[in-house]
């Protein structure tokens, strides 16, 4: 049997049909096509795939459309009524595919990095993959993580990894060597730990929470930043705030910027800490923090190179005790020639300094050994590693900050253990919220089913009572019917809701949901609703 015309022009369904060999010639018999649309008896394993194909269809299948032909209806009904429920019986999975400072070098992370302005485009492309329903991107100097709601874990991971390879130019095999994969509860715990600062290079640092907030801000209104993924990130923000409030983990914790300052001072002779000539390139959030920490360490004179002067003026007003000199971007090399330490923190996607630049710069001050330090905390990097080949230059990037962080890690680890208790509690609450979503379609359909009956019976009652009814009587009868329905639904609705506080209650709730679906034939309606929702997304 050929693929029904109802599915022509639906790429995702066609892909799935081809993948499972569901397309067959019109002369094929059921026995010749064990996975075909005409199949009467299928193995249980094969049965689990067919309804998933319907769920992924991006076609208009609502009843309000013009009547489809008989062959289309037949094919659709066979698919819907089959036992192939791999995707509808098994809840979609939250998956994180990531590379971080713990698993991948900066050379790889910078190729994978996605600028914030391109996050909506990336979400759209990810949700265009066959097995991805929702997506979010968390791209910082220390990590590049893709969060998705996947219909199939295995195929979803494969598709996202291939997408990452295509956008970065890094072979899939190389990405697989450095990526980490987490599913459902493990993925939830991970983003909660990230937001709380537990997965950062600098334990407890606060900037990552602002970056998680930015994911939600950018994702608002973007198709594909859906209920599950947006709910996950919003909950992660709550966790990050709560951990910092209740454990004081951020007290005394250094940021990436302060670690960069510490690293530079570690490499300089102590006698030159206040006299070394400091240059900061970039006056954004990271650059501003570098300036702040330099001032705190007694370095009160520095030069700041930035595209515009406004930000530098604002920083100067916040730190009246420091002498901060502004230089435009076209004076960057001249400013570097007069500096002993160069901090770079810009959004440039190409390096600002190459080997030939360092070779043409005069040596640094003899008091620091004549070697100029470049401390690069940008990803993608602003300073090429090739500068290390020049005798008078040394380059340090974010991966080199581990040396600084190791010193006061023990105290923060104790606070991290306290934070894990909070994260475990919040993870259970989030999972309970996700579980509650399972029953929402049943609740809606049961109420709609009862409302249809109420309206039909109300019409019959009012017609028997004649045309001379006044508004007060009509309203009283309507209120009576609503009251009866609400009283009747109260019990079932209560048994479809739970707070997830214990697994027994949750298990009973899901059993009740399946029972009501069977008793009132709601499951077919729910599948129709899913199809219509997915059709709307495609449009």
N, C-alpha and C positions, 0 to 999 in steps of 0.2 A: 504494500500500500504506500503510495507517495505521501510525502509530508503535506498535511492539509494546508489549503490556501489561507487559512486563518492565521498561519504563522509566517507567511512570506513577508520579508522585510523586517523581521525581528532578529537582529544579529545574535543576541545572546542565546535565544532559544535555538536558532539554527546551529550555533556552535555546539551547544549541549547535545542536540539531536545527532549531529555528525560525530561527536565524541563518543556517544554511546551506541553508534550504528543504528539509530532509530529510523533513518531514511532507508527505504527499501523500494525496489521496483514494484510496479503495480501487479506483477505476476507472482510476487513472493507470497507464500502461504504462511499461516501462523507458525507452523512447525519449522519453517525455514528461517524465521526471524524471531528468535527467542526474546529479544528485547524490543520487538516492533510494536507499532501501535495496534495491530490486529491480534496481538498475542492474548490468548485466553488463559493459559496457565504459565505463570512465570515463577522462577525460583524466588524465595524470600529476599535474597540479596539483591537480585535485579529489581524486585518490586520497590525497593527503597529509593530508587532514583527518579521515578516517573513524575511524582507530584512536585519534586524539586524543579523539574524542567518547566512545569507550568508556572511555579512561583517566580522563576527568573524571566519569564516571557515579558517583553516590553511591547505588548500589543494591546489594543483596545478591545476588551472582551466584555464590557458591561452590557447589561440587558437593555439599556436605553439606546444602544446603537441600532442601526438598521439590521434586520434579521439576517444572520449568517446562513450560508447554504447548509444543506443537510449533512454533507460530508464533514464540514467544519464542526458542526454540533456533535456529530458522532465521535470525531477524534478528540474533541475537548472533553466530552463526557467520559470516554474511556480512560483518558489520562487522569481526570479528577476522581473517578470512582475506583481507580486501581489502588493497590496497597503500596504504591511507590511513594513513601513519605519520608525519605531521608532528610529532606530539608524542612518539612513542616512539623514533623514529630520531634526532631532534634533542634534545639534552639541554636540560632546563629552564635558564633563564638567571637569574643573580643580577643584580638591578637595584636601583639606588638612585635614588629620586626625592627631591630635597632642595632646601631653601632655607637659605642661611647668611648670615652677616654680610657675606660677599663678594658676594652676589647679590641680597639682599632687605633692605629697611629693617626696623627694629625694629617698626614699626606692623603690618607683615604677619606677622612671626615670632611676635609675641605672640598673634595670633588663631589661628595654627596650633599653638601650643604645646600639648603634651599632658602633664598632670601624671603623675608616675611611677606613682601609684596606678591610673591608667587605662590603662597600657601593656598589661596582659593583655587588657582589653576591646578595645583597638584591634587587637591581634594577631588576636583571634577574628573581629572584623568584617572585617579585611583578608583573612583566609584563607577567609572566606565568599564572597569574590568569585570569579567563574567561573574566572579564569585564574591565581589566586594559590594556591600550595601552602604556603609558609612566609613568615613575616614577623617583623620586629623594628622597634622605634621608638627613635630616638636624639633626644631633645628636650632641649636645653640653652639657656642664654641666648644663645648665638651661632649655633645651628643647629636645624633641625627636619628630620630625615632619616628616610625610610622605606626599609627594606631588605626586598626580597621575592625569593622564588624563583618565577619566572613561567613558565607553560607557553608563553605567547606574549608576546614583548617588547612589541609594539605594543599589544595588547589589555590586557595587564597594566598598562602605564603609563597607559592611558586610564582603566581602572577605578580605579586608586589615586588618580589626579588628581581624578577625580569624587568619590571618597570624601573626599579632603582638602577639596574645595570644600564638600561637604555638612556636614562636621563643623565647619568654620571660618566658613562663610558668605561666603567669598571666591569670586568668580566664577572658573570654570575658566580663562577667557581671561587673567585677571590673574595667576593662579598660574603659567600657562605662560610669562608674560613674565619671571618671576623664578626659576623652578625651574632646576635642572640635572639631567641624566639621564646615568647611567653604567651600563655593562653589563659583566658578567663580569670580565675581568682589570682593566679600568679601575675597576670598582666595588670590587674587592679592593684595588687600590692605594690607592684613596681612603680606605677605612676604616683601612688600615694607616697612612697619613699622618695621619689624624685622631687615631688612638690615640697616635702618636708626637709629637703636638703640632705637626706641620708645617703643618696647615691652620688652626690657631688664629689669632685676631687677635694674640695674644702668642705668638710663635714659641717652641716648646719648653715652654709652660706645662704643669703637671702635673695640673691638675684634670680635664682631659678624659679621661685614662686611668682615673681613678676612676669617671667617668661611663660609660665603655665597660664597665667591670667590673660596674657596676650593671645594665646591660642584660642581661648574662648571669645575674646573680643573680635579677632579677625574672622573666626568661624561663624559668627552670628549672621544669619540670613544666607549662608552659603549652602547650596544644595549638596547633601552628602555629609554635612556636619550634623548628623541626625540625633535622635533622642538618646540612644545608648552612649555614643561617643561624647556628645556634649554633656550628658549627665555624668559621665565618668570624670571629665576634666573639671566640671563645676564642683563635684564632690572632692576632687583632689585639692582644689583651692581651699575648701573648708578644712581638710586634713592638714595642709601646710600651715594654715593660720593657727589651728588648735595645737599642733605640736610645738610651734614656736612660743605660744602663750603658756602652755602647761609644763614644758620641760626646760625652758630657758636654754635650749640647745644652741641658739645663735649668740648667746653671751660669750664674748671673747673669741668667737669664731672668725677666721679671716675670710675675705672674699678673694676671688681670682685676682682682682686688682691689687689688693693689699699683699697677696702672696707674691705678685710680680715685683712690688717695691721691696719686699723682704729679700727676694732672690737677688735683686740688683745690689742691695747693700751687703749681702753675704759675699758677693764677688768683688766688692771694692775694699780697699784698706780702710780700717775703722777711722783713721785720721782724716779721711777724705769724705766722710758721710755728709757733712754739711757744706763742703766746698765744691764737690763735683758738679759740673755743669749739666743740668737736666733738660732734656727736650721731650715734650709730649706731642705726638702727632695724632690728632683726633680729640675733639672736646665733647664727645657723646657721653653716655652714662659711664662706660668703663673708663674713659679718659678722665672724666671728672673725679672718679674715685681714686685714680692714680694720683692726681694732684692733691686730693684731700689727704691721702696717706703719706705722701712726700712731705707735706707741710707738718703733719703730726710727728714725723721723724726728724724735724728740724731743718729740712731743705726748703728754705723760704724764697729762693729765687729760681725761676725756671722760665723757659720759653715754650709757648703753645702754638703749634701750627694747626690751623683749621680752615675750612672752606670759607666760613664767615666769622666776623668778629663778635656778633651778638652773644653767642654762648660763652665766649671767653670773658666778655664784660660781666655777664651774670655770675660766672664763677669767681671773678675778681671781687665782686661785691659781697659774695658769701664769705670770702677769706681775706679780710682787709689787712691782715698781718703779713701777707705774702706778696712778693713782687712777681707778678705774672705778666710776661711780655707776649703780646700777640704778633704772629707773623702769618702772612697769607700762604696759601698752598704752593704758589710758584717760588717761594723762598725756602722750600723744604730742604733741599740739598745744601744750600748756604748755611742754614740753621744747623744741620747735622754736622757740618764741618767745624762748628764752634761748640759742639756738645761732647760730653764724655759718656753719657748714658742716653740712649734713645728708646723711648717707650712708644710702641705703635698700637693703635686701637681704632681702626677705621673700618668702614663697610666695603672697602674696595675689594673687588673680586680678583684683582691682579696684584702682584707684588709691587711695592713702592721702591724697594731697594734691591739691586742686583750686585753681583760681584764687582763689575766695573765701577759702580758707584763707590763702593768701599775702597777700592784701589786708588781712586782719585781724591779721596778725603785725606787731609793731613792727619798725622797720628794724634791720639787723644793726649790729655795732660800727662806729663811724666810722673806726677804724684800717684797716678793710678796704674802705672806700668805701661803707659802709651797704647793700651788696648781699649778700643771703643766697644761698649756693650750695647747690643740691640736686644731689647726685651719685647717680644711680639706676642700680644695676647689676643690677636685676631684670628678668626677662622671664617673664610680662607685666610691664609697667612699674608701679612704685609711685607715680610722680609724673607728673601730666598735663603735656604740653608747653605747655598753655595758661598755665602759670605764667610763661613767658617774656614774656607780655603785661604782667606786673606789673613796674614799674620797679625795685622793691627785691628782685627774685628772678631767678636764672639757673638753668636746668636743663640738666644734662648726663646722657646715657644711655650705654649700652655702645657705641653706634656712634660716640660722640665720643672714644673712647679711642685711636683711630688716631693722633691727634696725639702722644700719649705714646710709642706703640710705635715710630714711625718712627725715633727717635733712635739706638737701638742695634741696628738690624735687620741691618746688614752683617755683623757678627761671627757672628750666629746663622745667617745664610744660608750661610756657609761650613760650619758644622756640619750644616746641613740637607743639603748635597750629600753629606756622608759618610753621613748617614742614608739617603739614597736608594739607596745601594748595598746596605744591609741590607734595605731594603724590597723591592728587586727580587729578591733571593735568597729572601726569605720568601714573596713572591708566587708564585714558581716552585714552592716546596714545597707551598703551599696548592693550587695548580692540579693538582699531581701527586696530592695527596690526593683532590681531587674526581674526577679521572680514574679513580682506583682504585675509586671507588664504582660506576663503570660495570660493572665485572666481578663485583661482589659477587653479584648475582642468578644469574649464570651459574655461579659457583663453588658456590653453595648447591645449585642444581638439578643440577649434574653429580654432586656428592657424593650427593645424594638418589637420583639415577638409579642410581648404582653400588650404593648401599646396598639399594635394592629388589631388584636382581639378586642381590646377595650373600645376602640373607635368603631369597629364593625357592630358590636353589641349596642353601643350608644346610639348609633344611627337607627338600628332596628327599634330600640326603645322609644326614641323621639318620634319616629314615624307613626308608631302605634298611638302615641299620645295626642296626635293631631297637629294642625298648623297654628292653632290659636294659643300656643304656649308663650307666656311672657318670659323676658330675659332672666328674671330672678329664678324661675323654676328650671329653665334650661341650664343655668349656671349651677344650680343645686344638684341636678342629676349628673352633670359633668364632674363636679367635685366629688360626688359619691363614687362614681366609677373610678376616678383617679385614686381616691382613698383606698378602695378595695384592692386595686392593683398594687399600690405601694405597700400595703400591709402584706399582701401575698408575696411580693418580691423581697421583703425585708430579710426573711430567713435565708433564702438562697444567696442573696448579695452578701450577707454577713459571712457565709461559709466560702465565699470566693475572695475574701480579703484576709490577709494576715500580715503581721509586722516582721515575720521572718526570725523571731526571737528564738524559736526552737525548730529543729528539723521535722519533728512529728507534725506540728501544725502546718508547716509548708507542704509536707507530703499529702496530708489530708486535703488541703486546699486544691492542689493539682488534681487529686482523685475526684473531688467534687466537680471541678471544671470539666473533666472528661465525661463524667456521668451526665451532667446537664447538656453537654454537647450531643451526647447520644440520645437522651430522652426527647429533646426538642429539635433534633436535626439541625443544630446550629453550625456544625463543622463545615458543611458545604457553603453556607453563607459567609463564614469567616474566610474560606479560601477565595471566594469571589471578591471579598473586600481587599484581600492582599493583592489580588491580580489588578484590581482597579487602582489601588494605591501605587503599585509599581508602574502601571501605565501612565499615571499622572506624573511620576518622577521622570519618565522617559520623555514626556512632552516638554 
